[in-house]
Amino acid sequence: MNLCLVCGESFWQPYSWKSLFGLSEHKGLCLNCSEKLVRLGERGCLRCHRSLEGDQVVRAREGVCYDCIRWEKRLGEDVLKANYSLFAYQSLVKEMITSYKFSGDAKMSVFFSKELETVYHRWFDACLVVPIPLSPSRLAERGFNQAELLLEGWAVDPKLLYREEREKQSKKGRKERISHVNHPPFYCAPAEISQLTLQDVLLVDDIYTTGTTVRQAATVLKNSGARSVSSLTIARS
């Protein structure tokens, strides 16, 4: 018998070949809550994983959304190779991320970590994993970095990327966020930059909103020697 991480109701975990051999498939959610999650799967924009349903401007036969086309126009060449997100940012995922991000819910952290690990081993296992860092004041206030905690059990933060003190992104509108793409709040530790030389890097964060944060980080990492930068997030808004 298990307790659902979201609603708290008890539920039985179905038996499977994996469970018979001691390989747990426990996802932590009851069937009712699990069915409310909108998994993005392998469909969507090839660059940012945005759903292409209803998107009026899609590059012919290439599956790239209008947002990514605009990023290319703004940057000349997009510094982000690709983004993969687990879920659409709808009400249940938003509730789960809030519980994890602001309450430090350890069980929710394990749930997300296992989900990210599965995608990592399938698509990005040759990449150096780098979590999006918090500023010193934000880290002191929260007590943990939610992105770094997501790596537990499958990756270790190499401590290459750091963040300066800046105004919170959540306080800025979409246009203002995007306008700051060329003024990243991140920097790399000079003594560790050699680790980035010709590396394919995977950034890990909780939410892909406009894509500004991961592109700011990607710019700094590529300027420090990384060959390519992709990102893996819990949700895509």
N, C-alpha and C positions, 0 to 999 in steps of 0.2 A: 504493500500500500504506500502511495506517495502523496504528498501535499503539493498542490499547484502553487507555483511561485507568484501567480497573479491574484487568483480569487481565493486561494487558501483551501479550496475543496479537496477532499481526498479522492484519489483515482487509482485504478489498477494499471500497471504498465503491461501491455500485451507481451506475451512470450514470442520469441523469435529465435532463429539459429544463433544470432549473436549472443543473446542472453543465456542460452543453454551452455555456451562455451565461456561464460563469464565476461563477455564484452558488453558493457552496458550501453543501451540505446536511450537511456533515460534523458529526456529533454527538459523535464521540470515543469511542463505545462499540461493541464488536462486537455482532453480533446476539444472541448468547447472553446477554451482560450486559444489553443493552437490554431484552430480553424479561423480565428479572427485576424491572425497575422497575414499580411500580404507579402509573400515572398517574391522577390523580383526574379529569381531564377537566372536563366541565361538569356532572357529576352531584354530588349531595350537598346538604348544608344550604345554603340560599340565603344564610345569614349568615356561616358560618364554614368552609364547604366540607367539613365532616365527613361521612363516609359515613353514609347513613341506613339501611343494611342492618342489620337486627337491632335498630334503635333502637325501643324500645317506646313512647316518648312523643314523638310528632311532632305539632306543631300541625296541626290538620285542614286539609288541602288547601293549606297554605302552605309546606310543605317546610322548616320550621325545627326544628332538633334541640333536645333537652331542655337541653343545655348553654347554648344561646343564650337559651332561655326563662328559665332561672335567672339569666343575666346581666341580662336585662330586669327581673326581679323585684328583683335586688340593687341595680341602678343607677337604676331608675325608667324610664329611657330609655337604651338601649344607645348608648354614645358611638362605637362602631365600626360604620360603615355596612356593611362586608363584608370578608371575608378570602378570598383565593384562594391555594391552595397547589398546587404542581406535582405532588408525589408523596406517597403514603402513607409514613409514617416506618417502613419495614420495614428488614430487615438490610442490603441492599445500599446503600440511600440513607443509612442511618446510617453505614456504612463510608465512603461517599464524602464525607459532610459532615465526619466526623472527620478524614479526610485533608486536607480543605480548611481546616477551622477551626483545627486545632491544628498542622498541618505547613506551612501556607501554600502548598499545592499550587497553583501558578499555572495549570496546564492545567485542573485541576478548576474553578477559579474561572471560566475562560473558558466552560467547558461550562454551568455554572449561570447565568452572566451572559446568555448567548445565549438560554437557555430563558426566563428572566425577562423579557428584552427583548421576546420574541415575545408574551407575555401582556400586557405593558404596552401595547404598540401596539394590541392588539386590544380591551382593555377599559378601560384607565386613562390613555390618552395625553393627556388634558386635565388630569391631576393634577400637582401639585408633588411631586417624589419626595424623601423624607426617610428616610435609613437610621437604624435604631435604633443609638444611640451606645454606646460602651463607657465605663466610668469611666476617669479618668486612669491609675490604677494598672494596670488591666486592659490598657489600650492599651499602656502601657510594657512590660508583661510579654509580651504577644503580638507587639507590633511592628506590628500592622495591625488595622483594624476589618473583620471578615469581611463585615459588612453593607454597608459603604461600598465595599469592593472589588467587590461584586456589581454595582455601578452602572457599572463601566468600559465605555465604548463606547456607552452610551445615556442616561446621566444624570449629573449632577454634584451632589454633596452641597452644599446651600445653607448648611450650618453654622448651622442654626437651633435644633437640639435638642442638649442636653448632658445628661450623666449624673453624678450625685453618687456618692460612694463608699458602697456598701451591701454587705451580705452577698450572695454569689452566689445567684441564683435556683435553680440546680441543687442547692443544699444544702437547699432547702425542699420540703416535701411539697405536694401539690395544695391542700389546704385552707388551709395557711399562705400559699401564693402568692396565692390568690384573696382572702384576708382583707386583703392589703396593696394591693388595687386603688385604694383611696382615699388611699394614701400614696405617690404616684409618686416615683421617684428622679430624674426628669427635670425639666429647666427650659429655657426658651427664652432665647436671647440678647436682652436688652432692646433693643439697638440695631437688631436685625433683625426684630423682631416685626411691623413694618408689612408685611413681605413675605407674611404669613399672612392678611391681611385678605380675607375672603370667598374664600379659596382652597380647592379640593378637594385634599386631601393624600393621598399614597400612602406608607405606611410600608413599608420593606423590611427583612426579617430572615431568618434561616436556618430556624428551626423555630417553628411555632405549636403550643404544648403546651396550656396551659390558656386562653390568650388574655389572661392578666393583663398581660403586658408591653406588648402593643400597645394595650390599653385604657388603661393608665397613661399611655402616650405620647399617645394620642388625647385624653385628658382635658386634658392640658397644652396641646396644640395647639389644641383647640377653645376653651379658656379664653383663648388668646392671639389668637383671631380667625379660626381656620380655619372654613370653612363645613361641611366634612365630612371624615372621616378613614376610609380603608380601609387594608388591609394586603395585602402580597404576600410569600409566603414559599416557600422551597424545599420544605418538607415540613410535613405535618399529622399530628401524633401521635394 
